[in-house]
Amino acid sequence: MNHHNTSPSSHLTPSPTHGQGTVRMEEVTNGLSQHGNLTMDQSTSSGLITAMLSMSLGIVSNIVALFILASAYSQQRRRSKATFLLFASSLVVTDFTGHVIPGALVLRLYLSGGVPTGDYNKADAMCQFLGGSMVFFGLCPLFLGCAMAAERCLGVTQPLLHSSVVTTTRTKISLSAIWMVALCVAMLPCFQLGSYAYQYPGTWCFIKVLEDTEETDVAFVLLFSGMGLTSLAVALVCNTISGVTLVLARLRRRPCSHHSAKSHDIEMVVQLVGIMVTTCICWSPLLIFGLMSVIHSYRDSIGNDLATYKTLMVLGVRLASWNQILDPWVYILLRRAVLRRISLITRGQFNIKDSVLRRWEPTSYSSTEKNQVNQI
């Protein structure tokens, strides 16, 4: 038997035992392959469900906020407040559009299984459009938040100058200029000033920051991140000045003085602070991670940390996508009507029965005269 097992004929003619081992090995291999495909399909399905839920929530949130702002704008009599509402409505419309267009393209990539790793740098027309949309709809909220903070700072600190300089026509011109600047930055790759590429895991496009980066890519990321971080810094300074000015004015206010205008200013500044905090939390990681990634990639110093940088970029873009979902809730929740009820509940003065019987205010931005008539 030992001689038979070691004879050459045994290698030429497979024994039943050898054949069964081959079949079992193929079964194990097929099972592992099917398990890997099943895991990949589950991961893709999980990402697809998350993207669809996020997109649906963002659409509903922006529509509700836009309805509130449109109703408030149509009933507003104070020009300074109308200017703020025009900026806010433009921001919500931009968030809504920026949530639907890139979201639809990302869903399409999810449904197609994503782009293979080897084709990340082969950016097609859809990648160019998706990358440009990411840059455009990323810069617009940052610019609009900065412009709103600057407008409120001027209105709080220099009300007379604000009334003579800030008009509805100039506000619309400013909005057009903001959208045009963001569009010009997003279209720079069309003139070979930077480039877009598919990003890990092959379901979204952005500025090329990780592999085969060139000087133009570094300059493009520096421009994008620099403009974004500068907008956040300017908004922080302006909101701080507005907040300090309002606090000092409230401390100097006499008990019998009229302060309805100040209450409107406080409401607007509170909403701006909410927008600024939300934008900083959501957009700062992507701006900083992109800057870090492109610098290390250009210097060839990423090494074994490539997977880490890919994960950071995915985390950054996911946080950035939540900015368009959370921004509308700033206007939904940080209204005077809501804040007043929260204050009453906190002080134990809120009567649920009276609240149910009393008609809910159609908008928290009603004029002072209307509020006085309702109180009478």
Number of C-alpha atoms within 10 A of each C-alpha: 6 6 8 9 11 10 11 10 10 12 11 8 10 11 12 9 9 12 12 12 12 12 12 12 12 12 12 12 12 12 12 12 12 12 12 12 12 12 12 13 13 12 12 17 15 12 15 18 14 12 19 16 12 16 23 15 15 23 19 14 20 28 15 15 22 22 12 19 23 16 16 20 21 10 13 18 14 15 13 21 21 19 23 20 21 19 21 24 21 19 25 24 17 20 25 23 17 20 25 15 15 22 20 15 18 21 20 14 17 21 13 11 16 18 18 12 12 8 12 22 16 12 16 14 9 13 22 22 19 24 26 27 23 23 18 23 23 24 25 24 28 25 24 22 25 24 22 24 30 20 19 25 24 20 19 21 14 11 14 11 11 17 13 8 11 16 15 14 10 12 18 15 11 15 19 11 12 18 18 14 14 23 18 12 17 26 20 15 19 12 8 10 15 21 26 25 24 26 23 19 16 19 22 26 25 22 26 27 29 23 16 12 21 16 12 16 24 24 14 24 24 17 14 22 21 15 17 23 18 14 21 22 15 17 26 21 15 21 23 16 18 23 19 11 14 19 12 10 14 14 8 9 12 10 8 6 7 10 14 12 12 14 14 20 21 18 17 22 23 20 21 25 20 18 23 23 14 19 22 19 15 21 26 19 19 21 23 18 20 27 20 16 26 28 20 18 21 18 10 13 12 19 9 8 11 16 12 12 22 19 13 18 24 18 14 21 20 16 18 23 23 20 22 30 23 21 26 29 18 18 24 19 13 18 18 19 15 13 14 13 15 13 12 13 13 10 9 9 10 15 11 10 8 9 11 9 8 9 8 10 11 11 18 21 25 18 18 13 10 10 13 9 8 8 7 6
